[in-house]
Amino acid sequence: MENTIRVERAKKRISQETLANAVNATRQSIHLIENGKTDPKLSLAAKISNFFGLKIEDIFDVKSANKLKN
């Protein structure tokens, strides 16, 4: 699933590790999600979007995920 995590991290000037610690995830998980290699569980997607003060749809391209599943 496409996402804007890298862009949002750059705006805040934080590392993958900092984001991971803030949302109770591993740096490796953030890396895989950020690079589109895996999709986050809804609970983690919510934590990430809340961290950035955005809606899930603002971070994750839900439409592209639906196309992949159909």
Stockholm file with secondary structure:
# STOCKHOLM 1.0

chainA/1-70         MENTIRVERAKKRISQETLANAVNATRQSIHLIENGKTDPKLSLAAKISNFFGLKIEDIFDVKSANKLKN
#=GR chainA/1-70 SS CCBCHHHHHHHHTCCHHHHHHHTTCCHHHHHHHHTTSSCCCHHHHHHHHHHHTCCHHHHBCHHHHHHHHC
#=GC SS_cons        CCBCHHHHHHHHTCCHHHHHHHTTCCHHHHHHHHTTSSCCCHHHHHHHHHHHTCCHHHHBCHHHHHHHHC
//
